[in-house]
Amino acid sequence: MQENEKFEVRYYGRRRPEVIRLIPDKAQRILDVGCGNGELGKVLKQKKGVVVHGIEVCEAAGRRASAHLDRVWIGRVEDMLDELHPCTYDCIVVADVLEHLADPYSVLKNLVHKLQPAGTVVASLPNVQYEEIVLGLCAGRWNYTSEGLLDRTHLRFFTRQSVRELFWAAGLHVTHMEENRDSYIKPVGRKFPGRRRAFFFKAFQDRCVWQFLVRATKSASIPTSPGMGVILRLTPGPANAPAPPTPAKHIIFQKKFPCLTVEDWPPSLDQIMKFCSRDHRIELVMVLDAQVVPNDSLVDSMAFFAQCDPSIGILFPGTYSDPECTRLSSIGFRWSFSRHQMEALGRGDSASHWPFPVCLDSGTPHAFAVKREVFKDVGGFDERLNLKWQMHDFCYRALRRGYLSVYVPEARVWHPSCAPEQNTASNGMFFDDVLGQLLWAERYCAFGEWYTIFRKLLHSALTGTVPKMNFRPPYTGSPLRGLYWQACTWARTFRKNLADPGKKALWHALKVYVLRAKLRTSSSGVHLGRA
């Protein structure tokens, strides 16, 4: 046997017992996509009455598989989808296949239609966060190999988060997820260098994982939607903002949801829990600003995605800058590790640019939904922060508890403050934003991160207020008189800059933060920048 033939037999001849273990015992009709030599199907065929079909792109491997399976299609899976009848299979296996496809979402979405209503998808996907890959990339190495994580035929790369997003987008409910680990790498995540801490508390949990194993069920088999209650936040709108054509309270009247109206935000945790305990069916709490204009599918899509994965805790709709919901204001926020700030995602994009669910670090506070259990585990909103940073703080605490924040593409809202003519922040909002950023960084960032944020804000305040001194006299004459003229010009410019409302707000925020920090330090002995 030639070397190429030996390689093909080994490459396409794995039995995959860890995948077989995830296939439901009751499954009678099974489709093995990427069946190879048919070794996995051969084991499944040992059960009485089990019918196994396969799809294989390699002709030689497909012919070998046809000796073991009931039917084998030879060709690309994208080309074979039309050959499969809908609602045919109890289980579809896609082991080490999705990473080889140019568009795994479309293939997985189409395969879901071939499942029975209570059908199951079993998949295995490589983890690009595996330590050997990451350290090799840091060393400048990205060399493809004949097999393994950097197989030459791999077109897509996944992490734990992107695997979840892929299955949610295909309409699947992830019921089980496990890992194949490298025994040579310790599973305990090491601490990241002291200069980084925010969003790195679970950074290395998957560094020893080289493959994910997933079992997911078709969405039709998901239980009925959870009970929902609405917290309506009454806030004054921006000046000269157009009146909302469809206020958020219409959702409450049309859907007849229990409602809690709040004028002084945020409500206490006791208020929220008492509201939820009024009706024990309330499992999902939707918070809406009274000026929000939602689309028709807001409630149903949020309730649907709340059950796609038990780890989903907070859900955000897309926030749009126009009432027609054609141009995004943002889908949410991600923490920038280089700029040390929350950055909006999707600003200015159209809805088609973000068609799939995305895991976020935080979202906009105009409209969101929270599972009742998240309030129990995480607590309420921090009234010491402004509205925007209350949301960032709440999402971060939820993430530390294992709850994900997710953007729901089918849910869309418009808020008057997101209109292009209303995007200029007031000085009061700027003051609250700077103060909230510093308080949040002090609480959750490492000292190096906090110091970088404070230094950037202080540098911005100084360079925007204190003009540069030009010691060259503007004319020939007495150097002393020229220096006096420059000093007067500098003083006038300094007074003018200091009178600017934006600069005043920045300096006031820094002053208030330092004074509060001194009080906290003197009373508790905790150093600045340490949570």
N, C-alpha and C positions, 0 to 999 in steps of 0.2 A: 504494500500500500504506500503510495507517494505521500510526501509530507503535507501537501495541500489537502489530500483526502483525509489524512489523520486529523488535521486541524478542523475540517468541516464536521467530522464525526463527533469530535469533542465539543466544538462550538455549538452545534445544533442538537446535541444528544443529552442535555442535562435533564434530570427528572424533576428537580425542584420540589422536594418534599415540603419545604416551608410554604410554598404556594398552594400545594394540594391541601395542606392543613386548613387553609382559609376558605376553601370551597365548601358551601353548605352540603350536608349529608343528603338533604332531600332533593338536590338538583339532579334532574333526569336528562335534560337536554343542555349540553355544554358546548360553547364555541371557544376554541383555543386559537387566539390570534397570535401569529408568530409561533406556530406549533413545532417548528424545527423538524427533527426526525420522528416526532410523535411519541416520545418517551413519556411525557406527562399524561397524554391521552391514553396511552397503553395502561398506565396504572389505574386511571379512572374507569377504564373499560372492564376492569376486574369485578366491578360492582354489577349486579344483575339488572338489566334493563336500562343502563345508562347509554345514551347516544352522544357521541363526541364528534363534532365537526372541526375542521382546522383550516387556517389560512396561512400560507407560507410563501415568501417572496423568492426563496432559493429553490430552483427547480429540482436539483438533486435531493435536497432534504425533503421537499414536498413529496417526491415519489417514494422515498423511504417511509414517510409518515402515512401514506395511503394504504400501506400494508397493515396498519394498526387501527386507523380511525375509520369511521363510517363514511366520511366524505372529506375531501381536501381540495380547496381551491388554490391554485398556484398563480401568484401574481401579487401586485401591490394591494395592500388592504384598502386604499382609497378607491381602487378600480373594482374591488369585489363587493363593495357595500350594496350596490344595486342588486346583486345576486341573492342577498339575504332577505328573507321575508320578515316583516315586522312582527313583534310580539311572539317570537319563536322560542327563545332560549331562557332557561332558568338561571344560567350563570355564563358570563363571558370573561375569559381570562386574557389579560393583556400583560403578560410578564416580559419585561425588558423590551418593550415595543415602542411606547410613546416617545421615548427620547430619540428614536430613529426617524420620526415623522416631521415634515415641515410644518404641518398644522395639526398638532395633537388634539386641540380643542374640537375642531370640526369632526375628526374621526371619532373621538369619544362621544360627542353629542349624537352622531349618527348611530353608533353602536348601542346607545341607550334605547333608541327606538326599536331595536331588535329584541329587547328584553321583555319578558312577561311583566305584568304590573307589579309583582313583588320580586322582580329579578335582582340579581347581584352582579357587581363587577369586582373582580379580584385583579390587582395590578401590583407590579414591582417596578420601582424607578430608582435610578442612581442619585446619590446625594453629592452635589458639587461642593458642599461645605466640608467635606471630608478633609481631615487635617493634611494628608499628603498632597492633596490638590491645592489647598490654600497656601501651604508653606512653599510648595513648588512654584506657585504663581508669584509669591513674594520674592522668590529667588530668580524670577524671570523665565521660568520653565512652563511651557504649555505644549507638550509634545504628544501627538496622537499615537495610539498603539493599535495593535491588531484586535485586542479585546480589553475589557475592563471599563473603568469610569471614563477614560478618554479614548474610547473606541473610535476609530476613524469614521464610522458611519453615524456617530451621534450628532444630531442637529440641534437638540434642545437640552438644557441643563436645568436641574430642579433643586430646590431646598424644601424643607418641611412646609414652609409657608406657601410656596408656589405650587406644591403638590395639592394642598388643600384648595387653593384658588382654582386650579384646573378642574377639580372634581365638582366644586360648587357651580362653576360656570356651565358645566355639562348637565346640570340638574340632578346631581347625585348627592345622597345623604351619607356622609362619611361615618360609618359605625365602628370601625376598628382601624388602628394604625400601629404598626410595630416596626422594629428596625433589625437589620443585620449589622452587627457591630464587629469592629476589628479588636480582637482580644489583646493585641499588643499595645493599644492605646488606652490609657486609663479613662473610664467613663465619667469621672468627676471633672467638671469644667474648671479650668484654672482661671485665676483672676486676670483680668485685662490690666495692662500697665496703668498706674495710678492716674495718669493724665486723662483717661477715659473711664466713665462709669455709666452715664445715662444711656439706657437701652442696651447695655452690654451685660446685664445680670444673667442672661441666658445665652450669651453669645457663643459659648463653646459646648452647649449641651449636645450638639450633633457632630462634634469634631471626630468622634470615633465611629460614626455611622457611615457606612458606605452604600447602603441601600434601604429604601423604605418599602414596606409591604402594606397595601391598603385594601380594605374591603368596604364597599359602598353599595347602598341600595337605591333603587329607582325612586324618584321623588313621589310617584303615585302611591308608594307604600308608606309614606310619612303619615303619622297621625293627624287628626284635625288641628286646625290653627289654634294657637294658644289664646286665652282670654286677654283682652287688651284694655287698658285704661289710659286716659289722656291727661297730662298736666299742661294746662294752658298758661303761658307766661305773658302777663300784660306789661308791655314796655312801650314808652313813647317812641314814635318813629322819628327818623331824621327829618330835618327841616326841608320843606319843599318836596318831600317824597310823594310820588303818586299814590293814590289810595288803592289798596289791594282789591282787585275785582272779585276774588273768592276768598274771604277770610278763613283762617284755619278752623274757626268754631263751626263752620259748615260741616266739617268732617264729623264732629261730635253729634250734631243734630241728625245727619243722614245715617250714620252708622249706629247711633244710640249707644255710644261708649260712656262709661262712668267718667266723670270729669272733675278735676281739682283745679280751680282757678287761683293763681298766685300773683299777687301784686308786688310783694317785697321778695325779690329773688336773692339768694336761693332759699327754697323751703328746707326746713330742718329734716333730718332723717326720720324723726318721729312722725312728722306730717306725711312723709312719703309712705312709711310702713303702715300707718293707720289707714291711709287711702287704699293701699293694696289689700289690707285685711277687711275692708268693707265688703269686698266681693272676692271670695277665695279663688275665683276663676281667673283673676288678674295675674298673669304670668309675664306679661310684657307691658312696660310702661313707656308710652310715647310722650316726649316733651316737645311742645310746639310753641313757637312765638306766635302771638295773636295776629301778627301781620303777615305770616307766612302764607303763600299761595301754593298748595300742593297739587300734584297731578292725580288722576283718578286711581292709579295703581299703587299709590304710596302705602296704604295700609296693608293690602294683600301681599305686596312684594316684601315688605319688612317682616310680616308674620311668617312668610314662607322661608326666608333666609335665616330667621331666628332658630329654625329647626334643622337647618342643613348640617350643623355640627354643634355638639354640646359645648365646645370651647368658645363659640361666638357669644359675646356678652353685650356688645354695644353695636348698634347699626346706624349708619349715616346715609341719607340720600344725597344725590348730587345737588349742589346749590348753584343756581343759574342767575345770570345777570340780566335776563329779560323775561317777561311774563310768558312768552311762548316756549321757554326752556330749550333754546337752540344753542346758546353760548354759555359755557360753564364759567362760574366764578371760582369754584374749586370743588374737588371731590373729598377733600380732607387735608390732613397735614402729615408730613414726615419730618423726623428730626435730622437735621444736616450735621454730620459729624465734623465737617471742616469749618462751617460757619457758626456752629453752636447755637442754632436757633430752629424753630419750627418753620418749615417752608410749605406753602400751599401747593397742592398737586392739581394739575389740569386747568390752571387759570388761562382763560381765553380759548380753550379747546372746545370742540363740538362734542356732542354726546357719543358720536361714533368713534371717537378716539379712546374712549374708556368703556368698552362694551361688556367687560367682565368684572366680577367682584374682586376687590383689592383689599388686602390687609393694611390698615392705617395705624399710625401712632396716635392720631387724634383727629377730630373733625370740627366742623362749624357748629356753634351752639344754637343755631336757628331752629333746627329740627333734628331729633335723634330718638332712638328707642333703646331702652335698657331692660334687660331681663331682671325680674324681681330678685332672683338669687344674687345678682351682682350687688345690689344695694345692701343685701344682708351681709355679704362677705367683705365688701369694700368700704361701705359707709356712704355718706352724702357728699355734697359739694362744699368746698372750702370758701366760706364767706369773706375771708381776708384777701382773696384774689378777685380780679375783675372777671367778667363773664367769659372772655376768651381763654384766660389761663385757668379758670375753674374747670373748663372742659379738658384742657391739656392735663391738668393735675388728676382729674377723675379717671381719664383713660389710662394714664401711666400707672396709677395705683391698681386699676383693674388688670392691666397687663402683668404686673408683678404677681397677681393672684392667679394668673393663667387664663384670663378672659381676653379674647381678641376683639379689636374694633374693625369693622368691615364696612366698606362702601358697597351699597346696593344700587346697581346701575339702572334698574327699572324704576326706582323711586326718585322723583324729581321735585324740587321746591324752588320757588322764587321768593326773595325777600327784598323789600324796597331799598334796604341799605346796600345791597349788592349791585344796584344799578350803576352804570359807568359814571353818571354825574354825581353819585353819592359815595364814590370810593375814596375821596379825600378825607382822611381821619382828622377829627377835631383835636385841639390841644389837650382836652381832658382825656380823650381816648388814648392819645400818645403817652400821656403821663401814666395812665393805668397800665398800658402795655409794657412800658419800660420797667415799672415797679413790679408788675407780675412776672416778667422774665427773670429779674434778679432774685425774687423770692423763690421762684420755682427752681432756678439753678442752684441756689444755696441749699435747697432741700434735697435735690436728687443728683446733682452733678458732683464729680470729684473736684478737689480743690483746684487742680489745673484748669478744668473746664470753667468753673465759676470765675477764676481769676481772668481768664481770657475774655469772657463775656463782660465783666466789669471794666476791664482795661479798654476794650473796644468802645464801650459806651462813654467812658471818661475821655478817651482820645477824640471821639466824635464831638463831644461837648466843648473840649478845649480848642480843637482846630476850627470849629464853627463859630466860636466866640472871640478868641484871642487872635488878632491879626498878626501877620509877620512884620517884624520891625526892619525897615530898610535904612541902614546907616549911611548910605551914600547921599550926599547933599544933592538936591535936584538942580542946583544952579551954582555957578562959581561965586564965591564970596566967603564970608566968615563960616568956618566949619561949625562953630558953636551955634550960630544962628540957624544953619541948615539942620543941625541935630534937634534944635528946639522946634523947628517947623515939622520935622518928622514925628516928634513926640506928640505934638498937638494933633496931627492927622491920625496917629495911632489911637489916641484917646477918644477922638470922635468916632472912629470906626468901631472901637470896642464898645462904647456906649450904645451905638446903633445896633450892633449884633446882640448885645445883652437885652435890648428891648424887644427883640423878635419873640413872638409868642411861642414858637416851636422850641427855640433855645431855652426859653424860660421854663417850659414844661420839662425838658430834659434835665436841666440843672435841678429843678425842684424835685423830680423823681429820685435823682442820685442823692440829694440832701436828705430826703425823707427816708430812703433806704439805709443810709449810713447811720442816721440817728436811731432808727429802729434796731439796726444791727448792734449798735453800742449798748442799747438797753438789754437786748437779748444776751449779749456777751457778758455784761456785768452781772446779770441775774442768774445765768446758767453756766457760765464758764466755757461755753462752746465756741470754738474758733469759727470765724467767718468762712463760709464756703463748705462747711461740714454739715451734712444732714444728721 
